Amino acid sequence: MTKASTKYAGILFFLALKKQELETYLFQLQEIKKITSNTHLQEAFASPLVPLQAKKNVLELLFKDKVKEEILLFLKILTEQKKISLITEVIEEFSIKMKKQMGILSIKLISAEKIDEENKLLLQNKLEAKYNKKIEFYEEQSSKIIGGMILLFPNGKILDKSLKTCLEHLRKHLKKGKRHAA
């Protein structure tokens, strides 16, 4: 996440919290994310050849009766400040802030293969006991991981329990042991 996307998400989150409409805002933002993921739309908003007023008109057409007035105004401000390209990051950051407010910790779980539900539940229970929060996983499979897993926490903490890292620690430990034995 960029500093700007975090700032914008914070402003939007504060507004949603103040109006007590977190769920409504999140739902509408997720709908915006679906629509704005269109590459042609992204290119049009990124283009300096498309006038600012035309971009605002497109936002009006797409979202006027579908999202809260404040959210539409927010999109227009992002467009004016040439930051509309951050909308996906802003929405993801908003979602993280909302889940944090609700006591949910969203953790990215990266593994070589999909982890079976039983092991995932065991891991979830251990983490919920440790952090005293409800745990939610976002799973990703990566061919870079031979085995094991890597957990990425929202605060930037990384718990690397991949096979590669475990073997590296073992190698260092064995090297260290050879030096002491000599």
C-alpha positions as CSV (number, residue, x, y, z in Angstrom):
1,M,0.0,0.0,0.0
2,T,1.2,3.5,-0.8
3,K,1.2,6.3,1.7
4,A,-1.4,8.1,-0.4
5,S,-3.8,5.2,-0.6
6,T,-3.5,4.7,3.2
7,K,-4.3,8.4,3.7
8,Y,-7.3,8.4,1.4
9,A,-8.7,5.1,2.9
10,G,-8.3,6.6,6.4
11,I,-10.4,9.7,5.4
12,L,-13.1,7.5,3.8
13,F,-13.0,5.1,6.8
14,F,-13.4,8.0,9.3
15,L,-16.4,9.3,7.3
16,A,-18.1,5.9,7.2
17,L,-17.4,5.3,10.9
18,K,-18.9,8.8,11.7
19,K,-22.0,8.0,9.7
20,Q,-22.1,4.5,11.1
21,E,-22.3,3.0,7.6
22,L,-19.1,0.9,7.4
23,E,-20.8,-2.1,5.8
24,T,-22.7,0.0,3.3
25,Y,-19.5,1.8,2.3
26,L,-17.5,-1.4,2.0
27,F,-20.2,-3.0,-0.2
28,Q,-20.4,0.0,-2.4
29,L,-16.6,0.3,-2.7
30,Q,-16.4,-3.4,-3.7
31,E,-18.9,-2.7,-6.4
32,I,-16.8,0.3,-7.6
33,K,-13.7,-2.0,-7.5
34,K,-15.4,-4.4,-9.9
35,I,-16.4,-1.7,-12.3
36,T,-13.1,0.2,-12.2
37,S,-11.1,-3.0,-12.8
38,N,-12.0,-2.6,-16.5
39,T,-8.7,-1.9,-18.4
40,H,-10.4,0.4,-20.9
41,L,-11.8,2.5,-18.1
42,Q,-8.5,2.6,-16.3
43,E,-6.7,3.7,-19.6
44,A,-9.3,6.5,-20.1
45,F,-8.9,7.8,-16.6
46,A,-5.1,7.7,-16.9
47,S,-5.1,9.5,-20.2
48,P,-4.2,13.2,-20.2
49,L,-6.1,13.5,-23.5
50,V,-9.4,12.8,-21.7
51,P,-10.6,16.1,-20.1
52,L,-11.3,16.2,-16.4
53,Q,-14.9,17.0,-16.9
54,A,-15.4,14.0,-19.1
55,K,-13.9,11.8,-16.4
56,K,-16.3,13.3,-13.8
57,N,-19.2,12.8,-16.2
58,V,-18.3,9.1,-16.6
59,L,-18.2,8.7,-12.8
60,E,-21.7,10.3,-12.6
61,L,-23.1,7.9,-15.3
62,L,-21.5,4.9,-13.6
63,F,-22.2,5.6,-10.0
64,K,-24.8,8.4,-9.4
65,D,-27.7,6.2,-8.2
66,K,-25.6,3.3,-7.1
67,V,-23.3,4.7,-4.4
68,K,-23.7,7.3,-1.6
69,E,-23.2,10.9,-2.6
70,E,-20.1,11.1,-0.4
71,I,-18.4,8.2,-2.2
72,L,-19.1,9.7,-5.6
73,L,-17.7,13.0,-4.4
74,F,-14.6,11.1,-3.1
75,L,-14.1,9.5,-6.5
76,K,-14.3,12.9,-8.2
77,I,-11.7,14.3,-5.8
78,L,-9.4,11.3,-6.5
79,T,-9.9,12.1,-10.2
80,E,-9.2,15.8,-9.8
81,Q,-6.0,15.0,-7.9
82,K,-5.0,12.4,-10.5
83,K,-5.1,9.7,-7.9
84,I,-8.0,7.6,-9.2
85,S,-5.5,4.9,-10.2
86,L,-5.1,4.2,-6.4
87,I,-8.8,3.3,-6.0
88,T,-8.1,-0.5,-5.7
89,E,-5.5,0.1,-3.0
90,V,-7.8,2.6,-1.2
91,I,-10.6,0.0,-1.2
92,E,-8.3,-2.8,0.1
93,E,-6.9,-0.5,2.8
94,F,-10.5,0.5,3.7
95,S,-11.4,-3.2,4.0
96,I,-8.4,-3.8,6.3
97,K,-9.3,-0.9,8.5
98,M,-12.9,-2.1,8.7
99,K,-11.9,-5.6,9.7
100,K,-9.5,-4.3,12.3
101,Q,-12.4,-2.2,13.7
102,M,-14.5,-5.4,13.9
103,G,-11.7,-7.4,15.5
104,I,-10.8,-9.4,12.4
105,L,-7.2,-10.0,11.5
106,S,-6.8,-10.6,7.7
107,I,-3.7,-12.6,7.0
108,K,-2.3,-13.6,3.6
109,L,-1.4,-17.3,3.5
110,I,1.0,-18.2,0.7
111,S,1.7,-21.9,0.1
112,A,2.8,-24.2,-2.7
113,E,-0.6,-25.9,-2.8
114,K,-4.0,-25.2,-1.4
115,I,-3.9,-26.1,2.3
116,D,-6.6,-28.5,3.4
117,E,-9.5,-27.2,5.6
118,E,-8.5,-29.3,8.6
119,N,-4.9,-27.8,8.8
120,K,-6.2,-24.4,8.0
121,L,-8.7,-24.6,10.8
122,L,-5.9,-25.7,13.2
123,L,-3.7,-22.8,12.2
124,Q,-6.6,-20.4,12.4
125,N,-7.5,-21.6,16.0
126,K,-3.8,-21.2,17.1
127,L,-3.6,-17.7,15.7
128,E,-7.0,-16.7,17.1
129,A,-5.8,-17.8,20.6
130,K,-2.5,-16.0,20.2
131,Y,-3.9,-12.7,18.9
132,N,-7.3,-12.8,20.6
133,K,-9.0,-11.9,17.3
134,K,-11.0,-13.6,14.6
135,I,-8.6,-14.7,11.8
136,E,-9.4,-14.5,8.1
137,F,-7.1,-16.0,5.5
138,Y,-6.5,-14.8,2.0
139,E,-4.9,-17.7,0.2
140,E,-2.4,-17.6,-2.6
141,Q,-0.5,-20.4,-4.2
142,S,3.1,-19.7,-5.4
143,S,5.4,-21.9,-7.4
144,K,8.3,-20.2,-5.6
145,I,7.4,-22.1,-2.4
146,I,8.6,-25.7,-2.3
147,G,6.6,-26.6,0.8
148,G,5.4,-25.1,4.0
149,M,3.8,-21.6,4.1
150,I,4.4,-17.9,4.5
151,L,2.0,-15.7,6.5
152,L,1.8,-12.0,5.7
153,F,0.2,-9.8,8.5
154,P,-1.4,-6.4,7.8
155,N,1.2,-4.7,9.9
156,G,4.0,-5.9,7.6
157,K,5.1,-8.8,9.9
158,I,6.1,-11.9,8.0
159,L,6.1,-15.4,9.5
160,D,8.1,-17.6,7.0
161,K,7.6,-21.3,7.7
162,S,8.5,-22.3,4.1
163,L,10.6,-25.3,3.5
164,K,13.3,-23.2,1.9
165,T,13.6,-21.0,5.0
166,C,13.6,-23.9,7.4
167,L,16.4,-25.6,5.4
168,E,18.4,-22.4,5.4
169,H,18.1,-22.1,9.2
170,L,19.2,-25.7,9.5
171,R,22.2,-25.1,7.3
172,K,23.2,-22.1,9.4
173,H,22.7,-24.0,12.6
174,L,24.9,-26.9,11.3
175,K,27.6,-24.6,10.1
176,K,27.6,-22.9,13.5
177,G,27.9,-26.3,15.2
178,K,30.9,-27.2,13.1
179,R,32.7,-24.1,14.2
180,H,32.1,-24.8,17.8
181,A,33.1,-28.5,17.5
182,A,36.5,-27.7,15.9
